[in-house]
Every structure is written in C-alpha cells, then in structure tokens.
Amino acid sequence: MDSLEARAELAEEAGELENALDLWGELAAREREPDYYCRYGLVAERLERWDEAEKAYSEALRLEPDNSAAMQAMGDLWARRSDKEESESFAVAKDWFLRALKHERTARVLTFLGSTYAALDDLERARASFEEAISLDPVYSEALYNLAALEEKANPQRATDLLIRAVDVDPEYSLAHQLLGRIYHRGKDPARAEYHYRRSLEADPADYWSNIFLANFLGAQGRDEEAERIYRFATDLHPEIEGGRKLFARFLGSIGKPEEAAKLLASRSPDPSPFDET
C-alpha cells in the first residue's frame, strides 16, 4: 500500500477526520483515481461538508462516468445531507440510485433505493425494492430489516419472521432487536420483548430509542425503579428529543411525581420525534 494511502487509512480509523480529508485529497489530486475521490467524499460527508463531498463524487464520475460506486456514493450523500430541502434531496438520491442500478443490480443498491422510496412515502416501490434485494441476497440483513419495518403494523407476523432472519445473520443488529422488542411488546409477549430490547442495548448501550422503549416496557410491567433509572439515562443523553421527554413525563406523573413531570414538559423542543408508542 502507498504510504500516503496508509496514512489516510490510519487517520480515518483513528477518527482524525480533518487529517484524513487532507490526505485523501492529496492522494486523489496526485493519482486522479475515482476511488480516491470517493474516499475523500466519504470523509467530507462525515464532517458534514456536503458541497465538498458532492464535488469529490462529481470528479470521480467525470473521470469514470460509469463508476457505479461513485453513483451510489452520490445517492447516499443526497439521502443524508441536511443542507437541502428534504423532498428535493431524496428525489435526487433516488435518481442516482436508479442510475447506479443500470450498471450494477445488487442487494445493497436496491436497499438504498428502497429506503429512499420509503422516505418519499412511495411504499409500494419501497417494498418492491426490498423484495428484489432479498431475492438477490436472502441474507442481506439491511433489506430484511427495512422490509420488516414496512410490514410492522399491517403484517406483524411477517415482520417478525424477517427480523428473526436478520438477527440470525447478524446477532448484533441493534435496530432489528429493537423492532422485535416493539412487536413482541405490542403483541403482549413480555419475555420476548424484554429479551430483544436488552439484546438491542447489548449491541449499542447508548442507543437513545432502545433505552426509551425498554424504560416504557418496564414501566408497563410495574418495574418503576428500573424504568425511571433508564428514562433518566436516556433523557440525560439526549435532552433535546421531545418524544422521550413526553413519555418520561407521563411515567413520572403515573408514579406520583407531577412536579418533576411538569418541569420536564416545560423544557420543550421543536425537534421532531420518531417515537411510535408501543
């Protein structure tokens, strides 16, 4: 491996993103290789330097117009960037993923496309994309999880089957365990619900929503002391998220702490919440 490339890899692995960006940029300018421009763009994305990332992927595509990896990276950029209006951003992402599919039809690209359709509220196309991804790669856990998320309410048994397949492939798949916990909680199967909530947190102990869902579950089971401790941990971790604060406040009111509940609700935030009560 080129010493400059090795230094860039090491800097990125160490989280020294500004240094890694400089090194990948130097390597890309020297070698004029699309892969190096993509690596530069990926680090720029992590730094939320969206325009720089876009320029890097554009240069990769100028050098190699049929480069599917650069098209995928461009689609992922537009799906993630926070400096554009959301519907516009996802529409551009969709077009890039569709272009990438013309060159390489893989489970990965189809899953990216399906997630983008879901964000655009085109659920039928989202479902079709995830189904095709699974047909190409039956153990592609991200496609299994995303299809389960679409099926969660309408067909919870199918969602459960898909999620079990996902965690069989990847036992540390925190989001899949979290969703299984929610389905089992809603289905009044407390033993399985708690198991999967806790497996989710074993994989990612600081995950906000896994902590909130577990606390909500424990409160429903009358395990107030443990529930309160976990609610406090989660809301201290992300006090800006309104959905969790509301649920914690409701719990505090139910255990005879209305003043603390009112104080928690007074610290309102306009941030949207993905919380969907079990």
C-alpha positions in Angstrom: 0.0 0.0 0.0 1.2 3.5 -0.8 2.5 5.2 2.3 0.2 8.2 1.8 -2.8 5.9 1.4 -1.8 4.0 4.6 -1.6 7.3 6.5 -5.0 8.3 5.2 -6.5 4.9 6.3 -4.9 5.2 9.8 -6.1 8.8 10.3 -9.7 7.8 9.3 -9.7 4.8 11.6 -8.4 7.0 14.4 -11.2 9.5 13.9 -8.8 12.2 12.8 -11.1 13.3 10.0 -9.6 16.6 9.1 -6.2 15.0 8.7 -7.8 12.1 6.7 -9.6 14.5 4.5 -6.3 16.3 3.6 -4.5 13.1 2.9 -7.3 11.6 0.7 -7.4 14.9 -1.1 -3.7 14.9 -1.7 -3.8 11.3 -2.9 -6.8 12.0 -5.2 -5.1 15.1 -6.8 -1.9 13.1 -7.3 -3.3 9.9 -8.7 -6.5 11.2 -10.4 -8.3 7.9 -9.4 -12.1 7.8 -8.9 -11.7 5.6 -5.8 -9.6 8.2 -4.0 -12.1 10.9 -4.8 -14.8 8.7 -3.3 -12.8 8.2 -0.2 -12.3 11.9 0.1 -16.1 12.4 -0.4 -17.0 9.9 2.3 -14.8 11.7 4.9 -16.3 15.0 3.8 -19.8 13.6 4.4 -18.8 12.5 8.0 -17.7 16.1 8.5 -21.0 17.3 7.0 -19.1 19.2 4.3 -21.8 18.4 1.8 -20.7 20.5 -1.1 -17.1 19.2 -0.9 -18.4 15.6 -0.9 -20.6 16.4 -3.9 -17.6 17.9 -5.8 -15.5 14.9 -5.0 -18.1 12.4 -6.3 -18.6 14.6 -9.4 -14.9 14.5 -10.1 -14.9 10.7 -9.7 -17.7 10.5 -12.3 -16.1 12.9 -14.6 -13.0 10.6 -14.6 -15.1 7.4 -15.0 -18.8 8.2 -16.0 -19.9 4.6 -15.5 -18.5 4.2 -12.0 -21.4 2.6 -10.0 -19.7 3.1 -6.6 -19.5 6.8 -7.2 -23.2 6.9 -8.2 -24.1 5.0 -5.1 -22.0 7.4 -3.0 -23.7 10.4 -4.7 -27.1 8.9 -3.9 -26.1 8.3 -0.3 -24.9 11.8 0.0 -28.2 13.3 -1.2 -30.1 10.9 1.1 -28.1 12.1 4.1 -27.3 15.8 3.6 -29.0 18.2 5.9 -28.4 21.4 3.9 -31.2 20.9 1.3 -35.0 20.6 1.4 -35.8 17.0 2.3 -38.1 16.0 -0.5 -35.8 17.5 -3.1 -32.8 15.8 -1.5 -34.4 12.3 -1.5 -35.7 12.8 -5.1 -32.1 13.5 -6.3 -30.9 10.5 -4.2 -33.5 8.2 -5.9 -32.3 9.3 -9.4 -28.7 8.5 -8.5 -29.6 5.0 -7.2 -31.6 4.3 -10.3 -28.6 5.3 -12.4 -26.4 3.0 -10.3 -28.7 0.1 -10.8 -28.3 0.3 -14.6 -24.6 -0.6 -14.1 -24.8 -2.9 -11.1 -28.0 -4.5 -9.8 -27.2 -5.5 -6.2 -29.0 -6.0 -2.9 -27.1 -3.1 -1.5 -28.2 -0.6 -4.1 -31.7 -1.9 -4.1 -31.9 -1.4 -0.4 -30.6 2.1 -0.7 -33.3 2.7 -3.3 -36.0 1.2 -1.2 -35.1 3.3 1.8 -35.2 6.4 -0.4 -38.7 5.4 -1.8 -39.8 4.9 1.8 -38.6 8.4 2.7 -40.6 9.7 -0.3 -43.6 7.8 1.0 -43.7 5.6 -2.1 -44.2 2.5 -0.1 -45.1 0.1 -2.9 -41.9 0.8 -4.8 -40.0 0.7 -1.5 -41.5 -2.8 -0.8 -40.7 -4.0 -4.3 -37.1 -2.8 -4.0 -36.6 -4.6 -0.7 -38.2 -7.7 -2.0 -35.9 -7.8 -5.0 -32.9 -7.1 -2.8 -33.8 -10.2 -0.7 -34.4 -12.3 -3.8 -30.9 -11.5 -4.9 -29.3 -12.0 -1.4 -31.6 -13.8 1.0 -29.3 -13.0 3.9 -28.9 -9.3 3.3 -29.9 -8.1 6.8 -30.5 -4.4 6.0 -33.1 -5.4 3.3 -34.7 -7.8 5.8 -34.9 -5.1 8.5 -36.2 -2.4 6.1 -38.9 -4.7 4.7 -39.9 -5.7 8.2 -40.2 -2.0 9.2 -42.7 -1.6 6.3 -44.7 -4.7 7.4 -44.6 -4.0 11.1 -48.2 -2.8 11.5 -50.0 -4.5 8.6 -48.4 -7.9 8.9 -46.5 -8.2 12.3 -46.0 -12.0 11.8 -44.2 -11.5 8.5 -42.2 -8.6 10.1 -41.2 -10.9 12.9 -40.1 -13.6 10.6 -38.0 -11.2 8.6 -36.4 -9.7 11.7 -35.5 -13.2 13.1 -33.8 -13.9 9.8 -31.9 -10.6 10.1 -30.6 -11.3 13.7 -29.7 -14.8 12.7 -27.4 -13.3 10.1 -26.2 -10.5 12.4 -26.8 -11.3 16.1 -25.6 -7.8 17.0 -28.1 -6.0 14.7 -29.4 -3.5 17.3 -32.2 -2.0 15.3 -33.6 -5.4 14.4 -33.6 -6.4 18.0 -35.3 -3.1 18.9 -38.1 -3.6 16.4 -38.6 -7.2 17.5 -38.9 -5.9 21.1 -41.6 -3.4 20.0 -43.6 -6.1 18.1 -43.5 -8.5 20.9 -44.4 -5.8 23.4 -47.4 -4.8 21.3 -48.3 -8.5 20.9 -48.2 -8.9 24.7 -45.3 -11.3 24.8 -43.2 -9.6 27.6 -40.5 -12.3 27.9 -39.5 -12.0 24.3 -40.0 -8.2 24.3 -37.6 -7.7 27.1 -35.1 -10.2 25.7 -34.9 -8.3 22.4 -34.8 -4.8 24.0 -31.9 -5.9 26.1 -30.1 -7.5 23.2 -30.5 -4.3 21.3 -28.8 -2.4 24.2 -26.0 -5.1 24.4 -25.2 -4.2 20.8 -25.5 -0.5 21.3 -25.7 0.6 25.0 -26.1 4.3 24.3 -28.9 3.9 21.7 -31.5 6.5 22.8 -34.6 4.9 21.5 -33.7 1.4 22.6 -33.3 2.8 26.2 -36.6 4.7 25.9 -38.5 1.6 24.6 -37.1 -0.6 27.3 -38.0 2.0 30.0 -41.5 2.2 28.6 -41.8 -1.5 28.7 -40.5 -1.8 32.3 -42.9 0.9 33.4 -45.8 -1.0 31.8 -44.6 -4.0 33.8 -44.7 -2.1 37.1 -40.9 -2.1 37.4 -40.9 1.6 38.2 -37.4 2.0 39.8 -35.6 0.4 36.9 -37.8 2.2 34.4 -37.1 5.6 36.0 -33.3 4.9 36.0 -33.3 4.1 32.3 -35.5 7.0 31.4 -33.1 9.4 33.2 -30.1 7.9 31.4 -31.7 8.3 28.0 -33.1 11.8 28.5 -29.8 13.0 30.0 -28.1 11.6 26.9 -30.4 13.5 24.5 -32.5 16.1 26.4 -33.4 17.8 23.1 -35.6 14.9 21.9 -39.2 15.7 22.8 -40.8 12.3 22.3 -38.8 10.6 25.0 -39.3 13.6 27.4 -43.1 13.4 27.0 -43.1 9.7 27.7 -40.9 10.1 30.7 -43.1 12.9 32.0 -46.2 10.8 31.6 -44.4 8.0 33.5 -43.3 10.4 36.3 -46.9 11.6 36.7 -48.1 8.0 37.0 -45.7 7.3 39.9 -46.7 10.4 41.9 -44.1 12.9 40.7 -46.2 15.5 38.9 -44.0 18.5 39.7 -41.0 16.8 38.1 -43.1 15.8 35.2 -44.3 19.4 34.6 -40.7 20.7 34.8 -39.7 18.1 32.2 -42.5 19.1 29.9 -41.7 22.8 30.3 -38.3 22.2 28.5 -40.0 21.9 25.2 -38.1 21.3 21.9 -39.4 21.7 18.3 -37.3 18.7 17.2 -39.4 16.0 15.6 -39.6 12.6 17.2 -39.6 9.2 15.6 -41.3 7.8 18.6 -44.2 5.5 17.9 -45.7 4.4 21.2 -46.0 0.7 21.9 
